[in-house]
Amino acid sequence: MSTYRSELMGWAILWIMMLHFRFISLKPLGFIAQYGYAGVEIFMFVSGLGLYYSLQRNNSLLSFYAKRLKRIFPTYYIIGVVASVLLFHDGLLAYLWRYSTLGFWTQTEYFEWYVPSILFLYLIAPLAWWLFHRNQDILLLCISVAIAVASYFIAEKQLIDRSHFFLLYRIPAFLFGMYIAKQIKSAGNNTAYYICLLVGIPLFAVLFPKHHTIYEFKYFSVFFLLPTFVLVFCLLSRYLGSAVRHVTALIGNASLEVYLIQTILFTAITQNMLQVSTQYHDVVTLLLIVGCSVAGVALHRLLPW
């Protein structure tokens, strides 16, 4: 998991794009694509993993936050210009409100939910790291279970909007990533990981049928397969050859740019600004995935930060 962090992010964003653009005639790919929202769980897990390492070797919170804000906001504002011109026709104040992420928290203008959510996780990461460092694993486990239970009832009663629900129920995935990083750094064994893997499979089986009546359960139930998905993609990275590993690592390192570019196109599709004939749908889907990946990698290399 530590070795294949970039590759995991690459697989995750490819899976998310498969969900957003969707194959409709290629049945095996279409079946896999419908669960692409689990790619976000992988992002949360890998983020927790990486932030634990970063906090472990960096005693300066100012440096920690500066590095992450520098990674996100310049790119977010640049791609946001394109999104606002093509999709939202923002004035200056609306643009600033949208890409400051304040629009997400006030449920007014916002572009997408992931960047505001990951910024929130960056905010709480030092506290979580401190608790892990103080061996408060049981406390954090209780917090994760409480969030999972709360997410169950929130989904059932539909108490919050979907975008904020997407953040809430994924906080345990982020803490799980930090916990696994702690185990790796302390040369711990993999028992906890495999326990989560084995427990998660029956929980998924119990919860998944409920998505037919409550749509959010589709997302919530697949969350419990996170350890399985991480293991599968690590094995794919290891055994599919160096070329596949190189490509997925490239895409993973540029995952922010790839994600934001594909979000523009996905939003255009959902708002019926971009329509594709059924006859050419799968070809266009493939071209969109490849095009967003290439554009994201190119932009990542061009930007100086």
C-alpha positions as CSV (number, residue, x, y, z in Angstrom):
1,M,0.0,0.0,0.0
2,S,2.8,2.4,0.8
3,T,4.7,1.4,-2.3
4,Y,1.7,1.8,-4.7
5,R,0.2,5.1,-3.4
6,S,0.5,6.8,-6.8
7,E,-0.8,3.8,-8.6
8,L,-3.8,3.5,-6.3
9,M,-4.7,7.1,-7.0
10,G,-4.4,6.4,-10.7
11,W,-6.7,3.4,-10.6
12,A,-9.1,5.4,-8.4
13,I,-9.5,8.3,-10.8
14,L,-9.8,6.0,-13.8
15,W,-12.6,4.2,-12.0
16,I,-14.3,7.4,-11.2
17,M,-14.2,8.5,-14.8
18,M,-15.6,5.2,-15.8
19,L,-18.6,5.9,-13.5
20,H,-19.1,9.5,-14.7
21,F,-18.8,8.8,-18.4
22,R,-20.2,5.2,-18.3
23,F,-19.9,2.4,-20.8
24,I,-23.3,1.3,-21.9
25,S,-22.7,-1.4,-24.5
26,L,-19.5,-3.0,-23.2
27,K,-21.2,-4.9,-20.4
28,P,-18.1,-6.0,-18.4
29,L,-16.8,-2.4,-18.3
30,G,-20.3,-1.1,-17.6
31,F,-20.7,-3.4,-14.6
32,I,-17.4,-2.3,-13.2
33,A,-18.1,1.3,-13.9
34,Q,-21.3,1.5,-11.9
35,Y,-19.3,1.2,-8.7
36,G,-16.7,3.8,-9.6
37,Y,-17.7,6.0,-6.7
38,A,-15.7,3.6,-4.5
39,G,-12.7,5.2,-6.1
40,V,-13.3,8.2,-3.8
41,E,-12.9,5.8,-0.8
42,I,-9.5,4.9,-2.2
43,F,-8.6,8.6,-2.5
44,M,-9.6,9.2,1.1
45,F,-7.6,6.1,2.3
46,V,-4.5,7.1,0.3
47,S,-4.8,10.7,1.6
48,G,-4.9,9.5,5.2
49,L,-1.9,7.3,4.5
50,G,0.1,10.1,2.9
51,L,-0.8,12.8,5.5
52,Y,0.3,10.5,8.3
53,Y,3.7,10.2,6.8
54,S,3.9,13.9,6.1
55,L,3.0,14.8,9.7
56,Q,5.4,12.2,11.0
57,R,8.4,13.9,9.4
58,N,7.2,17.5,9.6
59,N,6.9,19.3,12.9
60,S,5.7,22.6,11.4
61,L,1.9,22.9,11.0
62,L,2.4,26.1,9.0
63,S,4.6,24.2,6.5
64,F,2.2,21.3,6.4
65,Y,-0.8,23.5,5.5
66,A,1.1,25.8,3.2
67,K,2.3,22.8,1.1
68,R,-1.3,21.4,0.7
69,L,-2.9,24.7,0.0
70,K,-0.3,25.5,-2.6
71,R,-0.9,22.1,-4.3
72,I,-4.7,22.6,-4.5
73,F,-5.8,26.2,-4.7
74,P,-3.7,27.6,-7.7
75,T,-4.8,24.6,-9.8
76,Y,-8.4,24.9,-8.5
77,Y,-8.6,28.5,-9.5
78,I,-7.0,28.0,-12.9
79,I,-9.4,25.1,-13.9
80,G,-12.2,27.0,-12.2
81,V,-11.9,29.8,-14.7
82,V,-12.6,27.3,-17.5
83,A,-15.5,25.8,-15.5
84,S,-17.0,29.2,-14.7
85,V,-16.8,30.4,-18.3
86,L,-18.2,27.3,-19.8
87,L,-20.7,26.1,-17.2
88,F,-21.7,28.8,-14.7
89,H,-21.0,32.2,-16.3
90,D,-19.9,33.5,-12.9
91,G,-19.2,37.1,-12.0
92,L,-16.1,37.8,-10.0
93,L,-17.7,37.5,-6.6
94,A,-19.5,34.3,-7.5
95,Y,-16.3,32.9,-8.9
96,L,-14.4,33.7,-5.6
97,W,-17.2,32.3,-3.5
98,R,-17.4,29.1,-5.5
99,Y,-13.6,28.3,-5.5
100,S,-12.9,29.5,-2.0
101,T,-15.1,26.4,-1.2
102,L,-17.3,28.6,1.0
103,G,-20.1,28.0,-1.5
104,F,-20.0,24.3,-0.6
105,W,-20.4,24.8,3.1
106,T,-23.2,27.4,2.6
107,Q,-24.9,25.2,0.0
108,T,-24.9,28.0,-2.6
109,E,-22.5,28.2,-5.6
110,Y,-20.0,25.4,-5.7
111,F,-18.2,23.5,-8.4
112,E,-17.8,20.0,-6.9
113,W,-17.8,18.5,-3.4
114,Y,-14.4,16.6,-3.3
115,V,-11.9,19.5,-2.9
116,P,-13.9,21.2,-0.1
117,S,-14.1,17.8,1.6
118,I,-10.4,17.0,1.3
119,L,-9.5,20.5,2.7
120,F,-11.7,19.7,5.7
121,L,-9.8,16.4,6.2
122,Y,-6.5,18.3,5.9
123,L,-7.7,20.6,8.7
124,I,-8.4,17.7,11.1
125,A,-5.4,15.5,10.0
126,P,-3.0,17.0,12.6
127,L,-5.4,16.3,15.4
128,A,-6.0,12.7,14.2
129,W,-2.2,12.2,13.9
130,W,-1.7,13.5,17.4
131,L,-4.3,11.1,18.8
132,F,-2.7,8.2,16.8
133,H,0.7,9.3,18.1
134,R,-0.6,9.2,21.6
135,N,-1.9,5.7,21.0
136,Q,-5.5,6.7,21.2
137,D,-6.4,4.2,18.5
138,I,-9.5,2.9,20.4
139,L,-10.8,6.5,20.7
140,L,-10.4,7.0,16.9
141,L,-12.0,3.6,16.3
142,C,-15.0,4.6,18.4
143,I,-15.2,7.9,16.5
144,S,-15.2,6.0,13.2
145,V,-17.9,3.6,14.3
146,A,-20.0,6.5,15.6
147,I,-19.6,8.3,12.2
148,A,-20.6,5.1,10.4
149,V,-23.6,4.5,12.6
150,A,-24.6,8.2,12.2
151,S,-24.2,7.9,8.4
152,Y,-26.6,4.9,8.4
153,F,-29.4,6.8,10.1
154,I,-28.6,10.0,8.1
155,A,-28.9,8.1,4.9
156,E,-32.1,6.3,6.0
157,K,-33.8,9.6,7.1
158,Q,-32.1,11.7,4.3
159,L,-31.2,14.3,6.9
160,I,-28.4,16.1,4.9
161,D,-27.8,16.7,1.2
162,R,-25.9,14.1,-0.8
163,S,-22.7,16.1,-1.3
164,H,-22.2,16.6,2.5
165,F,-23.2,12.9,3.1
166,F,-20.4,11.9,0.6
167,L,-17.9,13.6,3.0
168,L,-19.4,12.3,6.3
169,Y,-19.4,8.6,5.6
170,R,-15.9,8.7,4.1
171,I,-14.2,10.1,7.2
172,P,-13.6,6.6,8.6
173,A,-11.8,5.7,5.3
174,F,-9.5,8.6,5.8
175,L,-8.8,7.6,9.5
176,F,-8.3,4.0,8.4
177,G,-5.6,5.2,6.0
178,M,-3.8,7.1,8.8
179,Y,-4.1,4.0,11.1
180,I,-2.6,1.7,8.4
181,A,0.3,4.3,7.9
182,K,0.9,4.1,11.6
183,Q,1.1,0.3,11.4
184,I,3.5,0.5,8.5
185,K,5.8,3.1,10.2
186,S,5.8,1.1,13.4
187,A,6.5,-2.2,11.6
188,G,3.2,-3.5,12.9
189,N,1.5,-6.6,11.4
190,N,-1.4,-6.6,9.0
191,T,-4.0,-8.2,11.3
192,A,-6.2,-5.2,11.7
193,Y,-6.3,-4.6,7.9
194,Y,-7.4,-8.2,7.2
195,I,-9.9,-8.1,10.0
196,C,-11.5,-5.0,8.4
197,L,-11.4,-6.8,5.1
198,L,-13.2,-9.9,6.4
199,V,-15.7,-8.0,8.5
200,G,-16.4,-5.5,5.6
201,I,-17.6,-8.2,3.1
202,P,-20.6,-9.4,5.2
203,L,-21.5,-5.8,6.1
204,F,-21.6,-4.9,2.5
205,A,-23.8,-8.0,1.7
206,V,-26.2,-7.0,4.5
207,L,-26.4,-3.3,3.5
208,F,-26.2,-3.3,-0.3
209,P,-29.8,-4.6,-1.0
210,K,-31.2,-1.5,0.8
211,H,-30.0,0.8,-2.0
212,H,-33.1,-0.2,-4.0
213,T,-35.2,1.7,-1.5
214,I,-32.7,4.3,-0.3
215,Y,-30.2,5.4,-2.9
216,E,-27.5,6.6,-0.5
217,F,-27.1,3.0,0.8
218,K,-25.5,2.1,-2.6
219,Y,-22.6,4.4,-1.7
220,F,-22.6,3.6,2.0
221,S,-22.6,-0.2,1.6
222,V,-19.7,-0.3,-0.9
223,F,-17.6,1.7,1.6
224,F,-17.1,-1.6,3.5
225,L,-15.3,-3.2,0.6
226,L,-12.6,-0.5,0.8
227,P,-9.9,-2.9,2.1
228,T,-10.7,-5.4,-0.6
229,F,-10.5,-2.8,-3.4
230,V,-7.2,-1.4,-2.1
231,L,-5.7,-4.9,-2.0
232,V,-7.0,-5.7,-5.5
233,F,-5.5,-2.6,-7.0
234,C,-2.2,-3.1,-5.2
235,L,-2.1,-6.6,-6.7
236,L,-2.9,-5.3,-10.2
237,S,-0.2,-2.7,-9.9
238,R,2.3,-5.4,-8.9
239,Y,1.4,-8.0,-11.5
240,L,0.2,-6.2,-14.6
241,G,3.7,-5.1,-15.5
242,S,5.9,-2.0,-15.4
243,A,4.1,-0.2,-18.3
244,V,0.7,-0.3,-16.5
245,R,2.3,0.7,-13.3
246,H,4.1,3.6,-14.9
247,V,0.9,4.9,-16.6
248,T,-1.3,4.6,-13.5
249,A,1.4,6.3,-11.4
250,L,1.6,9.2,-13.9
251,I,-2.2,9.6,-13.8
252,G,-2.2,9.2,-10.0
253,N,0.3,11.9,-9.5
254,A,-1.8,14.2,-11.7
255,S,-5.1,13.0,-10.1
256,L,-6.2,16.5,-9.0
257,E,-5.8,17.9,-12.5
258,V,-7.5,14.9,-14.1
259,Y,-10.3,14.9,-11.6
260,L,-11.1,18.6,-12.1
261,I,-10.9,18.4,-15.9
262,Q,-13.2,15.5,-16.0
263,T,-15.6,17.2,-13.6
264,I,-16.1,20.0,-16.2
265,L,-17.1,17.5,-18.8
266,F,-19.2,15.4,-16.4
267,T,-21.1,18.5,-15.3
268,A,-21.6,19.5,-18.9
269,I,-23.1,16.0,-19.6
270,T,-25.4,16.1,-16.5
271,Q,-26.6,19.6,-17.5
272,N,-27.3,18.4,-21.0
273,M,-24.8,20.8,-22.4
274,L,-22.9,17.9,-24.0
275,Q,-24.9,15.1,-25.6
276,V,-23.5,11.9,-27.1
277,S,-25.4,9.6,-29.5
278,T,-26.0,6.2,-28.1
279,Q,-24.3,4.7,-31.2
280,Y,-21.0,6.3,-30.3
281,H,-21.3,6.4,-26.5
282,D,-18.7,3.8,-25.6
283,V,-16.1,5.2,-28.1
284,V,-16.7,8.7,-26.7
285,T,-16.4,7.4,-23.1
286,L,-13.1,5.9,-23.9
287,L,-11.9,9.0,-25.6
288,L,-13.0,11.2,-22.7
289,I,-11.2,9.0,-20.2
290,V,-8.0,9.0,-22.2
291,G,-8.3,12.7,-23.1
292,C,-8.8,13.8,-19.5
293,S,-5.9,11.6,-18.3
294,V,-3.5,13.0,-21.0
295,A,-4.7,16.6,-20.4
296,G,-4.4,16.2,-16.6
297,V,-0.9,14.8,-16.8
298,A,0.2,17.5,-19.2
299,L,-1.2,20.3,-17.0
300,H,0.4,18.7,-13.9
301,R,3.8,18.8,-15.6
302,L,3.3,22.4,-16.9
303,L,2.3,23.9,-13.6
304,P,5.2,25.1,-11.5
305,W,3.8,24.1,-8.1
